[in-house]
């Protein structure tokens, strides 16, 4: 029976595990369709390359598609994968709701599908999701900032740049920020919660407005390192962009672990960032696909614990930080 055979699902351990049955690899070279919503940030571009490399190392031919932020286009691309007879799909969803019809289409076709980095909405569809522990990464990153603030002493006025709340990852990052600040009200006050929808211009305008209303903001967490250029621009405009050790240094933390964040940590402008271990996520995505093809049980959600890189451990952690690798490549060019 081929991978296009009807997909039946056995749910194990109260829904914690599931497996695809009635599927076996084809005798010729298997093909996997990889569909990403965007490649417009370093994280997505590096993830795409890591997945391609990992798949090819296991003998898969790779068909690629980018939907450029268009949910309908992503659905069409995945249906095209199915028409072309792929043996598996790895998708970075546009958002948690819009990906559900694509997952159901793959289920109906008997083709295993893995969601990369963004979980789908809950329902009766079947997929494996590989995603960072966004809550813990945000909590631990902000906790490092809190400790730096505590050591320095004084009062802090904090701002958070919030991602698109249609993205579960953005919600978990916001909640991790809140959890880290619980019990610090005696010396940290959150004065600005800035919506960005993952948009640079909206992030910059929001922070500029926040700084005009609260010029004493001295503690900032961004839900994505992707927004660091906007933060740098807004702080420079207010003469608040200073490295660690300067009397007016603004404590700054983020999440992703990109090359800009790594460089800013080296230069002292940024204090910490939570690193998504995208190489782990790529490996686990392919391993999940292989298990589904072999009819083996696999966890429905595989968490990447990631880690926090900061001023005190950056030399030790650089080798594990994907942004440090990108930074080194950029420097070598």
Legacy VTK file of the C-alpha trace (Angstrom):
# vtk DataFile Version 3.0
C-alpha trace
ASCII
DATASET POLYDATA
POINTS 333 float
0.000 0.000 0.000
1.446 3.368 -0.972
1.653 6.664 0.903
-1.342 7.867 -1.092
-3.435 5.124 0.527
-6.136 6.133 2.944
-4.719 7.517 6.178
-6.022 5.926 9.336
-5.013 7.235 12.720
-4.433 5.420 15.971
-4.539 7.771 18.939
-2.299 6.722 21.824
-1.770 7.925 25.380
-4.870 10.133 25.588
-3.994 11.998 22.424
-0.362 12.630 23.332
0.857 10.281 20.583
-0.471 9.260 17.222
0.698 7.219 14.262
-0.234 6.915 10.622
-1.069 3.370 9.551
-1.482 1.929 6.099
1.496 3.898 4.694
4.813 2.716 3.336
7.517 4.461 1.307
7.580 4.092 -2.454
10.334 2.035 -4.069
11.669 5.026 -6.054
13.159 8.181 -4.508
10.653 9.646 -2.062
9.677 13.300 -2.403
8.795 15.812 0.287
7.064 19.137 -0.300
8.314 21.997 1.893
6.013 25.002 2.059
6.877 28.136 4.039
4.748 31.211 4.578
7.739 33.518 4.087
11.513 33.728 3.821
11.594 37.405 4.801
13.525 36.917 8.052
16.829 35.213 8.783
15.073 32.646 10.963
12.799 31.445 8.185
15.531 31.490 5.538
17.975 29.540 7.722
15.212 27.095 8.715
14.320 26.496 5.071
17.945 25.720 4.226
18.320 23.472 7.282
15.220 21.465 6.344
16.394 21.066 2.761
19.813 19.846 3.917
18.296 17.452 6.458
15.822 16.001 3.950
18.443 15.521 1.269
20.726 13.782 3.771
17.968 11.175 4.177
17.594 10.667 0.432
14.498 12.784 -0.167
13.941 14.878 -3.251
12.564 18.272 -2.187
9.832 20.348 -3.824
9.735 23.910 -2.479
7.027 26.563 -2.273
6.741 29.987 -0.604
3.295 31.513 -0.088
4.424 35.089 0.676
1.970 35.536 3.536
-1.060 34.417 1.516
-3.049 31.699 3.303
-5.078 30.810 0.200
-1.911 30.485 -1.815
-0.418 28.194 0.827
-3.474 25.941 0.666
-3.218 25.850 -3.131
0.486 24.994 -2.956
-0.109 22.107 -0.576
-2.911 20.755 -2.749
-0.502 20.955 -5.678
2.015 18.912 -3.673
-0.670 16.268 -3.230
-1.523 16.246 -6.942
2.174 15.763 -7.695
2.220 12.716 -5.449
4.586 13.772 -2.672
5.360 11.279 0.088
5.293 13.856 2.849
4.849 17.556 3.584
6.572 19.949 5.973
4.828 23.296 6.299
5.500 26.501 8.204
1.877 27.702 8.465
0.667 31.208 7.746
-1.357 30.981 10.947
-3.013 28.425 13.182
-6.485 28.620 11.602
-5.768 28.859 7.879
-3.524 25.778 7.828
-6.277 23.417 9.005
-7.861 22.814 5.538
-4.410 21.980 4.145
-3.781 19.483 6.943
-7.164 17.879 6.319
-6.411 17.637 2.602
-3.147 15.831 3.383
-4.948 13.547 5.858
-7.569 12.680 3.241
-4.827 11.886 0.735
-2.967 9.682 3.203
0.129 11.906 3.144
1.950 12.596 6.432
2.283 16.302 7.230
4.472 18.054 9.798
3.943 21.644 10.945
7.190 23.508 11.448
7.421 26.133 14.211
3.716 27.113 14.280
1.026 24.850 15.718
-2.359 24.572 13.995
-5.664 25.189 15.715
-7.038 22.220 17.579
-9.440 19.864 15.829
-9.880 16.369 14.486
-7.103 16.756 11.901
-3.822 14.896 12.413
-0.335 16.363 12.212
2.923 16.552 14.112
4.099 19.995 15.223
7.723 20.830 15.986
7.873 24.141 17.824
10.032 26.076 20.274
8.963 26.338 23.907
8.120 29.993 23.383
6.705 30.542 26.855
9.802 29.213 28.630
12.233 30.985 26.293
10.521 34.354 26.796
10.213 33.810 30.548
13.868 32.857 30.954
15.115 35.696 28.742
13.116 38.296 30.655
14.186 36.702 33.942
17.793 37.420 32.966
16.886 41.068 32.327
15.122 41.206 35.689
18.230 39.922 37.439
20.379 42.529 35.675
17.942 45.226 36.784
17.948 43.915 40.338
21.754 43.952 40.470
21.983 47.487 39.100
19.249 48.762 41.364
16.744 51.528 40.817
13.307 51.636 39.221
12.487 50.334 35.750
9.804 51.240 33.256
9.245 48.363 30.859
7.842 47.944 27.358
7.040 44.808 25.382
6.672 44.605 21.607
3.952 42.002 21.039
3.744 39.875 17.897
0.686 38.919 15.867
-1.681 37.409 18.426
-3.173 35.199 15.702
0.125 33.323 16.062
0.198 31.041 19.108
3.932 31.657 19.413
3.331 35.390 19.927
0.761 34.654 22.632
3.143 32.328 24.468
5.971 34.888 24.281
3.733 37.561 25.760
2.700 35.211 28.566
6.334 34.300 29.246
7.118 38.015 29.601
4.244 38.425 32.052
5.328 35.388 34.075
8.906 36.646 34.447
7.717 40.021 35.735
5.246 38.608 38.248
6.337 39.726 41.706
8.663 42.483 40.466
6.122 45.283 40.727
8.138 46.997 43.456
10.847 47.985 40.962
9.539 47.216 37.434
6.395 48.779 35.975
5.140 47.791 32.533
4.120 51.074 30.921
3.778 50.049 27.245
2.417 46.967 25.493
3.047 47.650 21.816
1.226 45.615 19.115
3.384 44.965 16.035
1.687 42.176 14.049
5.280 41.275 13.091
5.537 44.519 11.097
8.665 46.701 11.239
6.941 50.027 10.624
4.211 49.343 13.136
6.828 48.303 15.692
8.913 51.429 15.168
5.922 53.784 15.260
4.581 52.087 18.387
7.876 52.315 20.233
8.416 55.936 19.161
4.988 56.806 20.569
5.689 54.875 23.764
9.001 56.699 24.261
7.321 60.050 23.750
4.727 59.210 26.398
7.205 57.462 28.698
10.697 58.851 27.972
12.028 56.992 31.018
11.483 53.524 29.471
14.656 51.586 30.270
13.612 47.920 29.921
12.426 46.475 26.575
11.527 42.980 25.441
10.787 42.271 21.794
8.810 39.170 20.894
11.076 38.736 17.859
14.659 39.737 17.099
13.357 40.500 13.626
12.133 43.825 15.057
15.517 44.922 16.427
16.216 47.402 13.579
13.009 49.247 14.484
13.934 49.265 18.167
17.447 50.535 17.452
16.079 53.293 15.237
13.512 54.429 17.802
16.020 54.435 20.661
18.675 56.272 18.662
16.147 58.974 17.803
15.678 59.554 21.549
19.417 59.311 22.356
18.743 56.124 24.327
20.877 53.687 22.301
23.880 52.983 24.549
25.896 49.824 25.346
26.011 48.016 28.664
27.946 50.023 31.222
26.606 53.370 30.064
24.468 55.125 32.655
21.542 55.343 30.207
21.750 51.814 28.806
18.293 50.362 28.132
18.016 46.713 29.172
17.060 44.876 25.977
16.002 41.283 25.394
14.408 39.399 22.542
13.591 35.996 21.129
14.770 34.076 18.060
18.570 34.281 18.222
19.269 35.904 14.852
22.540 37.390 13.604
21.558 40.942 14.551
20.810 39.910 18.129
24.113 38.049 18.372
26.050 41.053 17.048
24.266 43.414 19.437
25.092 41.143 22.368
28.752 41.224 21.319
28.623 45.017 21.076
26.827 45.393 24.404
23.624 46.993 23.119
21.543 43.890 23.758
21.584 41.912 26.987
19.954 38.588 26.093
17.860 36.682 23.598
16.069 33.357 23.673
17.441 31.146 20.911
15.227 28.845 18.886
17.392 25.835 18.049
16.306 25.647 14.421
18.794 22.879 13.588
17.142 20.737 16.260
13.725 21.691 14.892
14.731 20.746 11.329
16.142 17.410 12.469
13.074 16.602 14.554
10.715 17.556 11.718
12.387 15.099 9.361
12.595 12.410 12.037
8.862 12.820 12.675
8.158 12.435 8.967
10.280 9.284 8.826
8.461 7.793 11.811
5.088 8.500 10.234
6.201 6.796 7.030
7.385 3.772 9.019
4.053 3.631 10.862
5.762 4.342 14.180
4.120 6.351 16.958
5.335 9.925 17.312
4.514 12.722 19.716
1.900 15.093 18.331
3.927 18.077 19.596
7.712 18.072 19.827
9.113 20.961 21.854
12.435 22.630 21.166
13.633 23.792 24.610
16.076 26.261 23.080
18.312 28.298 25.392
19.122 31.876 26.372
22.305 33.518 25.111
23.392 36.623 26.992
26.323 38.848 27.821
27.684 36.396 30.387
27.610 33.186 28.311
27.861 34.259 24.649
31.331 32.760 24.137
30.166 29.401 25.465
26.850 29.363 23.569
27.898 30.844 20.208
28.525 27.425 18.657
24.922 26.393 19.302
23.386 29.698 18.203
22.168 29.734 14.610
22.462 33.534 14.443
26.135 33.300 15.392
26.691 30.999 12.410
24.898 33.418 10.090
26.892 36.304 11.563
30.177 34.440 10.954
29.198 33.682 7.352
28.268 37.310 6.762
31.592 38.471 8.203
33.487 36.060 5.950
31.864 37.397 2.763
LINES 1 334
333 0 1 2 3 4 5 6 7 8 9 10 11 12 13 14 15 16 17 18 19 20 21 22 23 24 25 26 27 28 29 30 31 32 33 34 35 36 37 38 39 40 41 42 43 44 45 46 47 48 49 50 51 52 53 54 55 56 57 58 59 60 61 62 63 64 65 66 67 68 69 70 71 72 73 74 75 76 77 78 79 80 81 82 83 84 85 86 87 88 89 90 91 92 93 94 95 96 97 98 99 100 101 102 103 104 105 106 107 108 109 110 111 112 113 114 115 116 117 118 119 120 121 122 123 124 125 126 127 128 129 130 131 132 133 134 135 136 137 138 139 140 141 142 143 144 145 146 147 148 149 150 151 152 153 154 155 156 157 158 159 160 161 162 163 164 165 166 167 168 169 170 171 172 173 174 175 176 177 178 179 180 181 182 183 184 185 186 187 188 189 190 191 192 193 194 195 196 197 198 199 200 201 202 203 204 205 206 207 208 209 210 211 212 213 214 215 216 217 218 219 220 221 222 223 224 225 226 227 228 229 230 231 232 233 234 235 236 237 238 239 240 241 242 243 244 245 246 247 248 249 250 251 252 253 254 255 256 257 258 259 260 261 262 263 264 265 266 267 268 269 270 271 272 273 274 275 276 277 278 279 280 281 282 283 284 285 286 287 288 289 290 291 292 293 294 295 296 297 298 299 300 301 302 303 304 305 306 307 308 309 310 311 312 313 314 315 316 317 318 319 320 321 322 323 324 325 326 327 328 329 330 331 332
